[in-house]
């Protein structure tokens, strides 16, 4: 189900050490949704790269790696680059992990241009605000959430984004919170409480 490589195992160890239980489950679910969507749409990806990026995409929200000035996705991308090089990846591969993490908070990127970033964008927007519910059938939702429960993730991620937005008014978090009604969208997310889409 998950990539079995040293870098994948190390990324899980890092995520388990620094993420809250809700954020850890979100990161794992994001990988699973990304793979599910990619398989359904015939999108070929570098599975290890997608997995490591999914596990580390929100690490810039954690207390240990929050950067007071940089948007969380840039801080997380910097950590992912450092992680990748330390794991023995070439600098170019480490840079790809950083790019995927930064891009997941930007405007949509096509699967053709960047399949890993596209899949992480699809998965995280489904997780956070319930975007594209038609892509994730109720039985699949129930199975994933049974293995990796919600644990109040919606409340936690909204609070994290609001904190980021208040400190970093030019960030993508600020756009989400102040211009895109993140609170309303999180509240309506069908994954939160297993509400039907």
C-alpha positions in Angstrom: 0.0 0.0 0.0 2.8 2.4 0.9 6.2 2.7 -0.7 8.8 0.5 1.1 12.0 2.5 0.8 14.3 4.0 3.4 13.2 7.5 2.5 9.5 6.6 2.9 10.1 5.0 6.3 12.1 8.0 7.4 9.4 10.4 6.3 6.8 8.5 8.3 9.1 8.6 11.3 9.6 12.4 11.0 5.8 12.9 10.5 4.9 10.7 13.5 7.4 12.6 15.7 6.3 16.1 14.9 2.7 16.0 13.7 -0.3 15.9 15.9 -2.3 12.7 15.6 -4.9 14.5 13.5 -2.3 16.1 11.2 -0.5 12.7 10.8 -3.7 11.0 9.8 -4.5 13.8 7.4 -1.1 13.5 5.7 -1.5 9.7 5.3 -5.0 10.1 4.0 -3.8 12.8 1.6 -1.4 10.2 0.1 -4.2 7.6 -0.1 -6.7 10.0 -1.8 -4.0 11.1 -4.2 -3.2 7.5 -5.2 -6.9 6.7 -5.5 -7.6 9.7 -7.8 -4.4 9.1 -9.8 -5.3 5.4 -10.4 -8.9 6.3 -11.4 -7.6 8.9 -13.9 -4.6 6.9 -15.2 -2.0 9.4 -13.8 1.4 7.9 -13.5 3.5 9.2 -10.6 6.8 8.7 -8.7 5.2 7.0 -5.7 8.0 7.5 -3.3 8.2 11.2 -4.1 4.4 11.6 -3.7 4.4 9.8 -0.4 7.3 11.7 1.1 5.7 15.0 -0.1 2.3 14.1 1.3 3.7 13.2 4.7 5.7 16.4 5.0 3.4 18.8 3.2 2.1 20.4 6.4 5.2 20.1 8.6 5.6 23.9 8.4 2.4 24.2 10.5 4.0 22.3 13.4 5.5 24.0 16.4 8.9 22.6 15.7 9.1 23.8 12.1 6.9 26.9 11.9 8.7 29.9 10.5 7.5 33.2 11.7 8.1 35.0 8.4 7.8 32.4 5.7 4.5 30.8 4.6 4.2 27.3 6.0 4.4 25.6 2.6 7.8 27.3 1.9 9.1 26.4 5.3 7.9 22.8 4.7 9.5 22.8 1.3 12.8 23.8 2.8 12.5 21.1 5.4 11.6 18.5 2.6 14.7 19.5 0.6 16.9 19.1 3.7 15.2 15.8 4.5 15.7 14.5 0.9 19.4 15.4 0.8 19.9 13.8 4.2 18.1 10.7 2.9 20.6 10.4 0.1 18.5 11.8 -2.7 20.2 13.8 -5.4 19.6 17.6 -4.9 17.3 17.6 -7.9 15.0 15.0 -6.4 15.0 16.8 -3.1 14.1 20.0 -4.9 11.1 18.2 -6.5 9.7 17.3 -3.0 10.1 21.0 -2.0 8.4 22.1 -5.2 5.4 19.7 -4.7 4.9 21.0 -1.2 5.0 24.6 -2.2 2.8 24.1 -5.2 0.1 22.3 -3.3 -0.9 25.8 -1.9 -0.9 27.5 -5.3 -3.3 27.7 -8.2 -4.2 24.3 -9.8 -1.4 22.7 -11.8 -2.3 20.1 -14.5 -1.5 16.4 -14.2 0.4 16.7 -17.5 2.7 19.5 -16.2 3.3 18.1 -12.8 1.5 14.9 -11.8 2.7 14.7 -8.2 1.8 18.3 -7.4 -1.6 17.9 -9.2 -2.4 14.8 -7.1 -1.4 16.4 -3.8 -3.5 19.5 -4.7 -6.6 17.3 -5.4 -6.1 15.2 -2.3 -5.5 18.1 0.1 -8.3 20.3 -1.2 -10.7 17.3 -0.8 -9.4 16.7 2.7 -9.6 20.3 3.9 -12.6 21.8 2.1 -14.4 18.9 0.5 -13.5 19.8 -3.1 -14.4 17.2 -5.8 -16.5 14.9 -3.6 -17.7 13.0 -6.7 -14.2 11.6 -7.1 -14.3 9.8 -3.7 -17.1 7.3 -3.3 -18.7 6.9 0.1 -17.4 3.3 0.6 -13.9 4.5 -0.1 -14.3 7.4 2.3 -15.5 5.0 5.0 -12.7 2.6 4.5 -10.0 5.3 4.7 -11.5 7.1 7.6 -11.9 3.8 9.5 -8.1 3.2 9.2 -7.0 6.8 9.7 -9.7 8.6 11.7 -10.6 12.3 11.4 -9.7 13.2 15.0 -11.0 16.7 14.7 -8.8 17.6 11.8 -11.1 20.2 10.4 -11.0 22.3 13.6 -7.3 21.9 13.9 -6.4 22.8 10.3 -8.7 25.9 10.4 -7.1 27.1 13.6 -3.6 26.6 12.0 -4.6 28.5 8.9 -6.1 31.3 10.8 -2.9 31.6 12.9 -0.8 31.6 9.8 -3.1 34.2 8.1 -2.9 36.5 11.0 0.9 36.5 11.1 1.5 36.2 7.4 -1.0 38.5 5.6 0.5 38.0 2.2 0.4 34.2 2.4 -1.9 31.6 0.6 -3.3 30.9 4.1 -4.5 34.5 4.3 -6.2 34.2 0.9 -7.9 31.0 2.0 -9.1 32.4 5.4 -10.0 36.0 4.4 -11.0 35.7 0.7 -12.2 32.2 0.2 -14.4 31.5 3.3 -12.2 28.7 4.5 -14.2 28.5 7.8 -17.5 27.9 5.9 -15.9 25.5 3.5 -14.3 23.5 6.3 -17.6 23.3 8.2 -19.3 22.0 5.1 -16.7 19.3 4.3 -18.4 16.0 3.9 -15.5 14.2 5.4 -16.0 15.9 8.7 -18.5 13.7 10.6 -19.0 11.5 7.5 -21.8 13.7 6.1 -23.0 12.7 2.7 -21.8 14.8 -0.2 
